Structure formats: C-alpha cells, structure tokens
C-alpha cells in the first residue's frame, strides 16, 4: 500500500510538536512539505525534517504529489484553507474546532461532499484512554441509564495574553467554541446531540479577552438527560477536562490528565450506601488508566487509514460541525438571555 503524502499547514507549537511528529512516526505516511506564514518558523522545521517549505499555502496546494494536509492554524482561517485544499483534491485533517461558525462548517462539509475528499476534525478527547474507558463502561451498562452529565474546560490562558490570535478583537474566538469544544464533543459522544441550551457568562479574569472568559451552560440531551458545561480560560488551577457521568446504577468521574478513573457502583456500595454515615455512603473503585492529553498519533493513524481504505472517520465534518453548532448555541444564549436550539441542518 502506497504511503499517504502529507504536509502540515501551521507550524507554531501544536503543528510542529504534534502533527509533524505524528506524520513522521506513521509508517503509512510521508511528510513531503511544511507551511507557515512566518518564514523563519517554516524554514526551521523544514530544515529539521529535510523537506521543502512554503509561506503561501495556495502554492503548496498546487503540488500534484500531495495527497493530504493537516491544518494547525488559528481557528479563524480553518474554513478558507480547508475548502481550498479540498478544491485542489487534497484530504484534510483539521484541528479542533472545525470552524468558529455553523456557516463556515457548512461550507467545509459541502466542499468535502462535492470534491469527495476526507474531512476529519481533531476532537482528540475521543482518543484519550480515560475517556475511551469511560465510554466502554457506559456501553457495558456498568452505571445504568445516564440521567446527568457534566464536563469542564478549565485552562488558564493568562500567560497567553498579548498580541495573539486567541484575543483578536476583529475576529473574536470565543473560548466556548475554541476551547470548550473539547468538553462539548465529549458530552455529545456519550449523551448525544444537545437539543436545547441556556447559558450565562462573565469576564472577570482576562481583560484582554474580547468575549466572556467564563461561561456556565445547562442543556437538554436526548432521552431526558440533563447536562452542564463549565468553561473558564482564566481560572487559577491546572488544566483539566474533568467529566462526571451519573447513571441509575453508578457514577464515573474521569479526567484526561489523571492516571485513574473513579467508578462508583450501587452493587459495590451495598445497602450501606443509604446509611447516614458519610464513610459508608461511597465506595470508590479507582481504575488505572494511561494519562494522555493529546493522542495525536492515533488520530493520524485513523486519518491515514481512512484515506488508504476509503472509509470515513468517526469525527468527520458533520460530527465536528455538530459540536460547533452546540457551542455556538451556548454563545448565543449568553448574548440573548434566551434558551437556544442548536442548528444541525447541515447534517441532512
């Protein structure tokens, strides 16, 4: 089977440290070029891996020997680059979020369908060992029927403040859509697409942020499941995507940065779970799990395999867009003070 010839667009931090390395480590892929608008960055990475570099992605896309690209650029330009790439016949792996608006997501999905190219979004939580285990436990009915799920995106951006695409007032990147899309996608993966959301927001931590820096959202999921999502990019704590899933027979508490998953089950607790004694009310089973924040190597493996085998990735354009739609509905609710139903019309 021929190797998939690939290039990375956007080389600052994650593109250089994750995408490039994952391609090079994949025996079924070949890195043939890199691209960044900052020539110094592009040349440094190119020299390290012995490939040519570009500062204009449109020139890169003219290469006939290029099969696929990965996009690790600021969120605001995902649509532009992805659509151009698919028009040029290239498959696309796009970092999360797929885009910052439902309109942009729709354009990317339409291009994928029109040009019959793979479009995959990097919703990496679905590949974290801890979250995979949580979903397996749920599917094995270990905690029964889910009635409530909550997740959080707690990440201190204080050191990122300054001239930065995350805080561009001309093209705002809301932290719910840009960052908490991780938590939203995780909840969608487990509980389905939220049907209605309501949210409050404030800005007390990062004055430079053009939007709210803290948002709390409540939502309805299918089968009368309730949910809550907390977003903060100014909180003073370590980065976490801590998630709690409550079921009729037990509870799961899981984090993508912890080395274990907590499982509480009614069977393990026994009748003592109803005792007034706090000590007897909760028996916690800690299950060891590999702590991996960003499983980019498995993500690249899936993308390359889909191209070679003609299959579709689980996190395709529609899945990525549904997460964006739910996040956009939350942002709209903070602005209007009204309940909002996410727009999933692109999925038809």
N, C-alpha and C positions, 0 to 999 in steps of 0.2 A: 504494500500500500504506500503510495507516494506521500511524502511529508506535506503538511499544510504550510505554505509560505506566508509568513506573517510580518506585520510591522506594528509598532506602538506609537500612538499619537498622544503626546502629553507626557513629559519625562520628569516633571518635578515631583519628587517624593514617591508617591504610590506607583506611578507609571514606571519609574526607574527601579525602585526597590521591590516591586511585586510583579507587575506584568512582564517586564523584560526577563526577569529571572525565571518566571514560570514557563515562558516560552522556551527559553534555552534548556531548561530542565526536562522538557517534554520530548520524548524520543520520536514522537509523531509530528513534531512541528519544527519549523526552522525560522529563526529571526533573520530577515533579509534587509531590514532598514528600520530607522527610528526617525521621529519627527517632533520638533518643538519650536515654538516661535522665538525662543531665546537661543541664538546660535551657539553660544558658549556651552549651554546645557546639552544641546543636541550633539555637538561635536565631542564632548567629553564621553558621553555614553557610547556614541558610535565608535570612537577610538578604543574604548574598553572591550567592545564585542566584535570589532573588526568588520563593521557594516557601514554602508553609506548613511548620511543623514540629510534631512530636509528641514527647512524652516517654513515651507508652504505645503500644507497637507494636500492641496489640489495637485501639486507637482508629483507628490508621492503616489497619488491615486492613478496617475497615468501609467504606472508600471504594469505591464501585461503579465509579469511573472508573480504578481502579488495576489494571493487568494483571500486574505482576511486581514482586518485591522482590529486593534483594541483601542478604546478611547478612554484616556485617563486625564482629560482636560477639565477645566472648570465646567460646572453643570450647565451654565448658560449657553454653551455652544455645542452641546451634545447633538441637538437636532440637526444643525447645519452640517456638521461633519458626517454624521451617520447617514443622512439622506444622500449626500454627495457620494459617499463610499458605496452605497447600495446601487445608486445610479451607474457607478463605474464597475459594477459587477463584483464587489467585494462583500464578504460576510463581515458582520460586525458584532463584537463583544463590547458593550458599553458599560462603564462604571455606573453604579447607582448614584442618584436616581436616574431613571431613563431620561427624564427631562424635568423641567420645572413647571410645566403646564400640561393640561389634558390636550390642548390644541397641538402642542409640539409632539406629544406622544402619538397622537393620531396620525400626524404626518409621517412619523417614523414607521409606524405599523403599515400604513398604506404603501410606503416605499418597499418594505420587506415583502409584501404580498405582490406588488407589481413586478418587481425585479427578481422575485423568487430567491431571495437571499436570507440566510440565517440572521436573526437579530436576537441577541441574548443580553440580558441585563445582569450586572454583578450584585445580586441580592445575596450576599455572602453568608448571611445568618443561616440559610437553609443548608449550608455545608459545614457549619460548626458542629463538632462531635456532640457537644452538650445538648444542642437543640435537636439534633437528629435523634438522640436517645430519648428526649422528652416526647417527641412525636411518636416514636416506636412504642413507648409505654402507654400513650393515649390510645393508639390503634390496637394494642393488646388488651384494652379495657382495664388497665391497672387502676385508673382513678374514676371509672364510670363515666356518666354523662356530664360533659362540661356545662357549667352554668355561669362561670365568670372567668375572664382572662384579663391580665394587666401586664403591661410592659413599659419600659422606660428607656429613653436615650439621654443618659447623663454624661455630659462631656464638657470639660472646662476649656473654652476657647480663648481665655484671657490672654494667653501668650501669642495667639494668632492675630490679635487686634493690630491694625495698621493698614497700610496700602495692600489690600487683599481682596481677591475676587469674592470671598465669602461675605464681605461687608460693602460691596459696591452699591451705593445708593441709586445709581442709574439703572441697575439691573439686579434688584434685590433677590437674594437667595434665602428664603425663609427656612429656619432651622428644622421646622417640622417636615418640609418636603425634602430638604437637602440632607438632613442627618437622621431624623427620626423615621425616615422611610424604612430604615432597618427594622425598627420595632414594629412598625405597621405591617411590613411584609411578613414578619414572623407571626404576628397575630392572625393575619389573613391565611397564612399557610396552615395554621392549626384550626381556626374557627370559621373560616370562610370570609366572604366579602361583606364588610360592614354595610348595612342598609341605611343607616342614619347616624349623624354625628352632631355633637354640640360641644363647644369649647370656649374657654376663657384664656386670655393671655396677658402678660405684663412685660415690662422692660425695666428691671431694677439693677441688673448686673453689668451689662455691656452697653455703655452709652453710644459706642461707635456702630452698634448693630442697627441697620435701618428698619428692622422689624422687631416684634416681640422676641425676647430671648428666653422666655419661659411660657409654656403652654400646657394646660391640662385639658384633656379631651375625654368625653364619655361617648360610648357608641353602642348601637344595637347590631348584633350579628344574626345570621340565620338561626333558626331553632330556639329563638328567645334567649340566646346567650348574650350577656352583657359584657362590656369591655371598658377599659380605661387605659389611656396612654399619657405618660408624663414626658415632657421634653424640656431640657434645660441645657444651654450652652455656656452658662456662667456659674454653675453650681460648684461649690468647693468640696469635691470628693473625687475619687478615682473614676475613670471611665468605666461605664458598665451598661449592659443591656439586660439587667435583671428582669426576669419574667416569672410571673406566678400564674398557674393554671389550676383552677378549682373545679373538682368534679364531685359527683354524688358519692363516690367511694374513697376519695382521697385527693391529695394536693401535690403538685410539683412546683418546686422553686428552683430555678435554674439561671445560670449566668454564663455568658460566653468567655468570661475571664477567670472563672473558678475551676478548681481541679476536682470538683464533685458536684453531683446533683442531689437535691433533697427530695425524698419521696415520703409522703405521709399517707398511710392507708388505714381505712377503718378496720380491716381484718387484723392488721398488726397491732392496732391500739386495743382492740377488745372492748369489753364492757366498761373498762376503766376510763375510756375516753369521755364518759359522761360524768365522771367524778368531779366534785368541787375542787379537788386538789389540782393545782396547776401542774405539778410534776407528773400527774397521771393522765393528763389530757392530750399529750402529744408524744408519739414515739416516732422519731425521725430516722429514716434509713438513708444513709449517705452512700451514694453510688459513685465510685471513682470514674472520672471521665477526662479525656485529654483536653486541656485548655488551649484552644486555637482561636484567635480573634479573627483572622482572615485566612481562610483556607483557599488561597488563590491557586494553588497547584491543582487541586481537584476541580476547581472552576475551569481552569484552562484545559484540563483533561476532557471534561464534558463538552466544552465548546469545540475542540478539535475533533472529538469523536463524532459529534453531530454533523460536522462538515464532511468527514470521511464516509460516514454511513448513511447520510441523507435523512437523519432523524431530527426531531425538533427538541430543543432544550426545554426543561420544565419552566425555567424563568425566561420565557420568550417575551416578545414585545407586549403582548396583551397582559401577561402577568405583571410585567414592570409598570405598565400603564395603569392597571387597577390599583396598585399601591400608590402611585402618584395621584390618582383620582381621589382616593380616600384622604390622602394628606391635604390636597387642595381644598377638599370639603371642610376639613378642620380649620384651615386658614381662613376660609370664607366665613365660617361661623364666628371666629374671633372678631371679625370685622363688622359683621351684621348683628350679632347677638341672637341669631336665629338657628334653629335646627336645620341641617342641610343633608340632602340625599346625594351621595356621590354619583357622578356621571360615568357610567360604564358603557355608554352607547357604542364605543369603538370596538367592543368585543363581538359585535354582531357580524 
